[in-house]
Structures are given as structure tokens and as C-alpha cells.
């Protein structure tokens, strides 16, 4: 599970660890696809006619907004269709339904069988993509400009008129069953499952993007087809396009989109309300896993500011500093873990996670973590503040080095800051942080974990080892 928000631009680029990919995510950050149109136009050309703004907004006749992001010099176009609501708009009894629905949609249509799509993907080097997240889902494609018209036709027909065959559905459900079995037996996967349940109990985020053991029996092809139709709602859709555009191409491309998506109906839909995520302080969950052997996997969940909160960036900077302390004190000096760091999970609302991977020093782990947190030194931090700011800013812009990364940044800005260009102001916000804000964030979020036991701990280890943990 990612502590990023599969594309969330300002989330720390740390991983809880490989086995937790599907649980965290949240945040973030999702899907990518590419487009530029030619369809009824005379062909795709390099943008060269007139000055084009970095961002251009258009609107289809049914109200679907289309945001163009200029990526000068690129021959690649990325288009992403955003479907509002995400997993939080779906009941937990059918966790994984949204991801399965979009995955199946891109398995082809009557006009474009999947075998033909696979051959064309190879020949023309394009790819179809979908992803489901807690607050929104995306679907789209990546291609070279010259192939955009053909790829757009394929993608649109899959989204609007998918074949949704019984055989494809059965195959995907078999893959889901295998995934569930692997995660139950693998200790890091077991921790991911436990974290997801503990973090989001009785919260809209409790519905996951992956099919679970509980939801597997409840999912059928009728539900998949029903959700596919529900997603085709102009009130739930935004479109983001990244490429090297002329003004003419933007106008022509908007007409192409109108032909495919402009007739979608506007149906009643309300975004789910996302309350703050609460943490049952001091609670400890211990899970035996025979595959763990003598190695432990531990996660501590604690309060985290939302992405839009004034203290979110100070929180992230403090976590960078504390990660260095964890590394030097808990890993290097004490030799208690293989890796340990802070991450973030969720979406509009977030939860922080201290994750310790391959724990060997079980008896004193909690004390070691607390000691590392309490060794926070404002004077030392002040000397390194610019270093941490530069690292944070690099993380933001490294994610925007590709067309797909740009699209992800634009989407995250749209969804969480209501502005497609918000990510561009993030660097200035980082530079503006002062030590007073840093100390306040430390005292509010991290110090209580050490002094007041303000975290919920989840431990996965061999059954005979669980009693060794002093939590």
C-alpha cells in the first residue's frame, strides 16, 4: 500500500512496504491516460499555432469540465477521465467493485475485442489504464499523438459500451481469490489487511479498492454492469488532458470529446461526506501469522492533518526529520528493525502510520520509537530545515517530470484543492514554513504518540513471538 496517494503530489514518497500497496493508498493518486484528437480533424500536428496558456478550461454541452495542461515539446498525450465518489460511495460489503468494474470495462467492447486491443497496444505502444481510489477513480490511456484518434475510439467504446463477458468476469474473480489467499498467508499482506480494517472501521473509507475475503461472495456481474452505468453520469465526470497543444487542437479535441461524452446524462449524485478519521489511542491488535517466523511487522496509526490544513506541510517536514531519527536510533544503533518510517494513508482525510518492517528487537521496540520521537531537537532541526524543505519540494516536482505525472498532479489539485494549478503553489508554501509551525506540528501530532500513547498499534508476528512485544 502506498503512502502516497497513488499520484498525490504532496504526500511523502515513502512506502509502508511492498506488501501493503493496496491498503494505503490513498491517497492518492490515481490513473493516467493520454489523448489528443484527430478523429474528424485533418490529423495530429505539433502545437505551433498561437500562444497557448498553461491551463485551458473547456466544457462539454452536458457540463463535463475538460482541463488541458500544456506540456510543451512532448509528443505524448495523457487523458484521464475522473469519476467522482470513489470507493467511499460504495458499501463495504462489495469492496473492490469499482476497481473490478473499470478493469473489466477496459477488457474490450463488441467493436474492439480484447485480443485486438492487445495487438494494437503492442503495435502502437499505447496502454489503457484504470485505478480506483477512496475519493475518485480514473480511467484512460497513454499514446503517441499520431495514434490518438484510434486509441481514443478504442478507449471510449470500452468505457461507454464494454462487453463485460462472463468469461472475463470469472477470470478476474479467480485472480482476486488468488490475491486474497496470498495476502492472508504473507505477513506483510496480513498487516495491510489489519491496517485497513483498523484505520477505517465505521468510516466511508472502510470500503477498499481491492476485493476482500468478505466482499468476494457478494460481487456478481450484474452489480458490475450496474455500477458501470452509474459511473456514466455527467455530474460525476471531469476530464484532464496533458499534451503539446495548439489552440486549434484544443478546439478540435474538445469537439471530439463532445462526440463521445457530451451526450451522457446528468443524474442525481451527491459526494459522500468524509468525516475526520478517529484513532482509538492505546489499542493494540496482535495477529499471529505462521509465515512471519521470527520476524515482526508493526504499524502505529495516529492522527494526521488533512491535505488542506495549514499544518499539513509542517507535519510532513517533521516526519522527514523523525524518519532520520528512526533510522539512526532504531535501525542502526539498536538494530531492532530492517526499516522504519512514517507514511500517510487515506484521501481527503488522512491517517499517519509509523511502520516497522522485519522487526527483530521486539521487547523494546515501542520504547525505542518513543525515545526517537522525544529526541526531537528544534535547534538541530533548524539547521537542517532548508534541507528538508528542498527534499519535500523535489518530491513534489519529481512526480511531474512525465506527462502521466503532470496529469496526476493536476487531478490531485482538482480533487483536493479545487484548482488544477494548486500543486504549482506548493513549493512556495513549503518555503514559507517557519520553526514555530514545525514545533507546533511536532507537539500536536508526534509528541502525544510517545508521551500519551496516542497511537493504535497493529502487530503481525509468529504466534510464539507476540507476547514479546511491550505495547
C-alpha positions in Angstrom: 0.0 0.0 0.0 1.2 3.2 -0.9 1.7 6.0 1.4 1.1 8.0 -1.5 -1.6 8.7 -2.8 -1.3 6.5 -5.9 -0.4 10.1 -7.5 -1.0 12.6 -4.7 1.6 15.1 -5.3 2.5 16.3 -1.9 2.3 13.1 0.0 5.6 11.8 1.3 7.2 9.4 -1.2 7.8 6.7 1.4 6.3 3.2 1.3 5.0 1.4 4.2 6.5 -1.6 2.4 5.8 -3.6 -0.7 3.1 -5.9 0.8 0.8 -3.0 1.8 0.4 -1.5 -1.7 -3.4 -1.8 -1.9 -4.2 -0.6 1.6 -2.8 2.8 1.6 -3.4 4.5 -1.0 -4.8 6.5 -0.8 -4.2 8.8 -1.3 -3.7 9.5 -3.8 -3.2 9.5 -6.6 -4.5 7.6 -9.4 -4.7 6.6 -13.0 -3.5 8.2 -16.1 -4.4 8.4 -19.7 -3.5 10.2 -22.8 -5.2 11.8 -25.7 -5.1 14.2 -28.5 -7.6 14.1 -31.2 -7.8 13.9 -34.8 -10.9 11.9 -35.5 -12.7 14.2 -37.9 -9.8 16.6 -38.0 -7.1 16.6 -40.6 -4.5 14.9 -38.3 -2.4 15.5 -35.3 0.3 18.2 -35.6 2.8 19.7 -33.3 1.4 22.7 -31.4 2.6 25.7 -33.3 -0.3 28.0 -34.0 -0.6 30.8 -31.5 0.2 31.1 -27.8 -1.5 28.5 -25.6 -1.9 29.1 -21.8 -0.5 26.5 -19.4 -4.1 25.6 -18.5 -7.2 25.9 -20.7 -10.7 25.0 -19.5 -13.5 23.9 -21.7 -16.9 22.4 -21.0 -18.9 19.8 -22.9 -22.6 20.5 -23.6 -23.7 18.4 -20.6 -21.4 20.3 -18.2 -18.4 17.9 -18.1 -15.3 20.1 -17.5 -12.3 19.5 -19.6 -8.9 20.8 -18.4 -6.0 21.0 -20.8 -2.5 21.1 -19.3 0.2 22.3 -21.7 3.3 20.0 -21.8 5.4 21.8 -24.4 7.7 19.7 -26.6 6.1 16.4 -25.8 4.8 14.0 -28.4 2.9 12.1 -25.8 -0.7 12.9 -24.7 -2.3 11.9 -21.5 -6.0 11.9 -20.9 -7.7 10.9 -17.6 -11.4 10.7 -17.0 -12.1 11.2 -13.3 -15.2 9.5 -11.8 -16.2 11.3 -8.6 -17.1 9.4 -5.5 -14.5 6.6 -5.3 -14.8 3.6 -3.0 -16.3 5.8 -0.3 -19.5 5.9 -2.3 -19.8 2.1 -2.3 -20.9 -0.2 0.5 -18.1 -2.1 2.2 -19.9 -5.4 1.5 -18.8 -5.0 -2.1 -15.3 -3.7 -1.6 -13.4 -3.9 -4.8 -16.4 -3.5 -7.0 -15.3 -0.2 -8.6 -11.8 -1.3 -9.4 -13.2 -4.5 -10.9 -15.8 -2.6 -13.0 -13.2 -0.3 -14.6 -10.8 -3.2 -15.1 -13.4 -5.2 -16.9 -14.6 -2.2 -19.0 -11.1 -2.0 -20.5 -11.2 -5.7 -21.4 -12.8 -4.7 -24.7 -16.2 -4.0 -26.4 -18.0 -5.7 -29.2 -16.4 -3.3 -31.6 -13.0 -3.7 -30.1 -12.4 -7.3 -28.8 -9.7 -7.5 -26.1 -7.4 -9.7 -28.4 -7.4 -6.9 -31.0 -6.7 -4.3 -28.4 -3.7 -6.2 -27.1 -2.3 -6.5 -30.6 -2.8 -2.8 -31.2 -1.2 -1.9 -27.9 1.9 -3.8 -28.9 2.0 -2.3 -32.4 1.3 1.3 -31.5 2.8 1.3 -28.0 -0.2 2.7 -26.2 -1.7 1.4 -22.9 -5.1 1.6 -21.3 -5.3 2.2 -17.6 -7.7 2.3 -14.7 -7.5 2.8 -11.0 -9.9 3.1 -8.1 -9.3 5.3 -5.1 -11.1 6.4 -1.9 -12.4 9.7 -3.3 -12.3 9.1 -7.0 -11.5 6.7 -9.8 -9.8 7.3 -13.1 -9.6 5.5 -16.4 -7.7 6.4 -19.5 -4.8 5.7 -21.9 -1.3 6.8 -22.9 -0.3 7.1 -26.6 1.8 8.9 -29.2 0.0 11.9 -30.7 -0.3 10.4 -34.2 -2.3 7.4 -32.8 -4.6 9.4 -30.7 -7.7 9.2 -32.8 -7.6 5.4 -33.0 -6.8 5.0 -29.3 -9.5 7.5 -28.3 -12.0 5.5 -30.3 -11.0 2.2 -28.6 -10.9 3.7 -25.1 -14.3 5.5 -25.4 -16.1 2.4 -26.8 -14.7 0.3 -23.9 -15.9 2.8 -21.3 -19.2 3.5 -22.9 -20.1 0.1 -24.4 -17.9 -2.6 -22.6 -18.6 -6.2 -23.4 -18.4 -7.3 -19.8 -18.3 -11.0 -20.6 -18.9 -13.8 -18.1 -15.6 -15.4 -19.0 -13.7 -12.2 -18.3 -15.6 -11.7 -15.1 -14.8 -15.2 -14.0 -11.1 -14.8 -14.8 -10.9 -11.6 -12.7 -12.7 -13.2 -9.8 -10.2 -16.1 -9.9 -7.3 -13.6 -9.8 -9.0 -11.8 -6.9 -9.3 -15.1 -5.0 -5.6 -15.8 -5.5 -4.7 -12.3 -4.4 -6.7 -12.7 -1.2 -5.1 -16.0 -0.4 -1.6 -14.6 -0.9 -2.3 -11.7 1.3 -3.6 -13.8 4.1 -0.6 -16.0 4.2 2.0 -13.3 3.7 2.8 -11.4 6.9 3.1 -8.0 5.3 -0.1 -8.6 3.4 -1.8 -9.7 6.6 -0.6 -6.4 8.2 -2.0 -4.5 5.3 -5.4 -6.1 5.8 -5.3 -5.4 9.5 -4.3 -1.8 9.0 -7.1 -1.2 6.5 -9.7 -2.6 8.9 -8.3 -0.8 12.0 -7.8 2.5 10.3 -11.1 2.9 8.7 -13.5 1.0 10.9 -17.0 2.5 10.7 -15.7 5.1 8.2 -16.6 5.6 4.5 -13.0 4.7 3.7 -13.7 1.2 5.0 -14.7 0.2 1.5 -11.5 -0.8 -0.3 -10.3 -0.7 -3.9 -9.5 -4.4 -3.8 -11.8 -7.3 -3.4 -11.6 -8.8 0.1 -12.5 -12.1 1.6 -15.7 -10.6 3.0 -16.8 -8.9 -0.2 -15.8 -11.7 -2.7 -19.1 -13.7 -2.3 -21.2 -10.6 -2.7 -19.9 -9.5 -6.1 -21.5 -10.6 -9.3 -21.6 -9.4 -12.9 -25.0 -7.8 -12.6 -23.6 -5.5 -9.9 -20.6 -4.7 -12.1 -22.8 -3.7 -15.0 -25.0 -1.6 -12.8 -22.0 0.3 -11.4 -20.6 0.9 -14.9 -23.9 2.6 -15.8 -23.8 4.6 -12.6 -20.4 5.9 -13.4 -21.6 7.3 -16.8 -23.0 10.4 -15.2 -22.0 13.8 -16.4 -22.2 15.1 -12.8 -19.5 12.6 -11.7 -17.0 13.2 -14.5 -14.1 15.5 -15.1 -11.6 15.1 -17.9 -7.9 16.1 -17.7 -5.7 16.2 -20.9 -1.9 16.7 -20.9 -0.1 17.3 -24.1 1.6 19.7 -26.5 -1.4 21.7 -27.9 -2.1 24.5 -30.3 -5.3 26.5 -29.8 -6.8 24.7 -32.9 -6.0 21.3 -31.4 -7.7 22.2 -28.2 -10.8 23.3 -30.0 -10.9 20.2 -32.2 -10.1 17.9 -29.4 -13.0 19.4 -27.3 -15.3 18.6 -30.3 -14.0 15.0 -30.3 -14.8 14.7 -26.6 -18.2 16.1 -27.2 -18.9 13.4 -29.7 -18.1 10.7 -27.2 -19.0 12.0 -23.8 -21.2 15.1 -24.5 -24.5 13.1 -24.5 -24.0 11.5 -21.2 -27.0 12.3 -18.9 -26.8 14.4 -15.7 -28.1 12.1 -13.0 -28.6 12.9 -9.3 -25.5 12.2 -7.4 -24.1 13.6 -4.1 -20.5 13.1 -3.0 -20.2 11.2 0.3 -19.4 13.2 3.4 -16.0 12.2 4.7 -15.6 12.7 8.5 -12.3 13.0 10.3 -10.7 9.6 10.9 -10.6 8.8 14.6 -7.8 6.8 16.3 -8.5 4.5 19.3 -5.5 5.6 21.3 -3.5 2.9 23.1 -5.4 0.0 21.4 -3.2 -2.9 20.4 -4.1 -5.6 17.8 -1.9 -8.7 17.7 -2.2 -11.2 14.8 -0.4 -14.5 14.6 1.0 -15.4 11.1 2.9 -18.6 10.7 4.7 -17.3 7.6 6.3 -14.5 9.7 8.6 -16.9 11.5 10.6 -14.8 13.9 10.2 -11.6 12.0 7.7 -9.0 13.1 5.7 -6.4 11.1 4.4 -3.4 13.1 2.3 -0.3 12.3 1.2 2.5 14.6 -1.8 4.6 13.4 -2.1 8.1 14.7 -3.7 11.5 13.9 -2.7 13.4 10.8 -3.8 16.7 9.4 -5.8 16.8 6.2 -4.1 17.8 2.9 -5.7 21.3 3.0 -4.8 22.0 6.7 -2.3 24.7 7.5 -0.2 22.3 9.4 0.0 19.6 6.8 3.3 20.7 5.3 4.9 21.3 8.8 3.7 17.8 9.7 5.3 16.3 6.6 8.6 18.1 7.3 8.7 16.9 10.9 8.0 13.3 9.8 11.1 13.6 7.5 13.3 14.6 10.4 11.8 11.9 12.6 12.4 9.3 9.9 16.0 10.1 10.0 16.0 9.7 13.8 14.2 6.3 13.5 16.8 5.2 11.1 19.8 6.2 13.2 18.4 5.2 16.5 16.0 2.3 16.0 17.6 0.6 13.0 21.3 1.5 13.0 22.1 1.9 16.7 19.6 -0.6 18.3 19.4 -3.0 15.3 15.7 -3.5 16.1 14.3 -3.3 12.6 15.2 -3.7 8.9 13.3 -0.5 8.0 11.1 2.1 9.8 9.4 5.2 8.6 6.3 7.4 8.6 3.7 7.3 5.9 0.2 8.6 5.2 -2.9 6.8 4.2 -6.4 8.0 3.3 -7.6 10.6 0.8 -9.4 13.9 1.7 -8.9 12.8 5.3 -5.7 11.2 6.4 -4.2 8.9 8.9 -0.5 8.8 9.7 1.4 5.5 10.1 4.7 4.6 11.7 5.7 1.3 10.1 8.4 -1.0 11.2 9.3 -3.8 8.8 11.1 -7.0 9.8 11.3 -6.4 13.5 13.9 -8.3 15.5 14.1 -6.2 18.6 10.6 -6.9 19.8 10.8 -6.3 23.6 11.9 -2.7 23.4 10.5 -1.5 20.0 7.8 0.8 21.4 10.3 2.4 23.8 12.8 2.8 21.1 10.3 4.6 18.9 9.2 6.8 21.7 12.7 7.7 22.6 13.4 8.6 19.0 10.4 10.9 18.9 11.3 12.6 22.1 14.8 13.2 20.9 13.4 15.8 18.6 15.7 18.8 18.9 14.4 22.1 17.5 17.9 23.6 17.2 19.2 20.6 15.2 16.1 20.7 13.0 16.5 24.5 12.4 20.0 23.8 10.9 18.5 21.2 8.6 15.2 22.9 7.8 16.3 24.0 4.3 17.5 20.5 3.6 14.1 19.0 4.4 12.3 21.7 2.5 14.3 21.1 -0.6 13.7 17.3 -0.2 9.9 18.0 0.0 9.9 20.3 -3.0 11.9 17.7 -5.0 9.3 15.1 -4.2 6.5 17.4 -5.5 8.2 18.1 -8.8 9.8 14.8 -9.4 6.2 13.4 -9.7 5.6 15.9 -12.5 8.5 15.0 -14.8 6.4 12.9 -17.1 3.1 13.6 -18.9 1.4 11.0 -16.7 2.9 12.6 -13.6 1.6 16.0 -14.7 -1.9 14.6 -15.1 -1.7 13.1 -11.7 -0.6 16.4 -10.2 -3.5 18.2 -11.9 -6.0 15.7 -10.8 -4.9 15.7 -7.2 -5.0 19.5 -7.2 -8.5 19.5 -8.7 -9.8 16.9 -6.2 -8.3 18.2 -3.0 -7.7 21.9 -3.6 -10.4 22.7 -6.2 -7.8 24.2 -8.5 -6.0 22.4 -11.3 -2.8 24.5 -10.7 -2.7 24.3 -6.9 0.4 22.0 -7.0 2.4 24.8 -8.6 1.9 26.9 -5.4 3.0 24.1 -3.1 6.7 24.9 -3.3 6.1 28.5 -2.1 4.0 27.1 0.8 6.9 24.8 1.8 9.4 27.6 1.7 7.2 29.7 3.9 7.1 27.2 6.8 8.9 28.5 9.9 10.2 26.8 13.1 7.2 27.9 15.1 5.0 25.9 12.8 7.4 23.0 12.9 7.5 22.8 16.7 3.7 23.2 16.9 3.2 20.3 14.5 5.6 18.1 16.4 3.9 18.8 19.7 0.4 18.3 18.3 0.9 15.1 16.3 4.1 13.3 17.2 4.8 14.0 20.9 1.5 12.5 22.0 2.4 9.2 20.4 5.4 9.0 22.7 4.1 10.6 25.8 0.4 9.8 25.8 0.3 6.5 23.9 -1.9 8.3 21.3 -1.5 5.6 18.6 -3.2 2.4 17.7 -0.6 -0.4 17.2 -1.0 -3.4 14.9 1.5 -6.3 15.2 1.9 -9.3 13.0 4.4 -12.0 14.0 4.7 -15.7 14.7 2.3 -16.8 17.4 5.0 -17.6 19.9 6.5 -14.1 19.5 3.5 -11.9 20.0 3.9 -11.8 23.8 7.4 -10.4 23.5 6.1 -7.0 22.4 5.7 -4.5 25.2 2.9 -2.4 23.7 
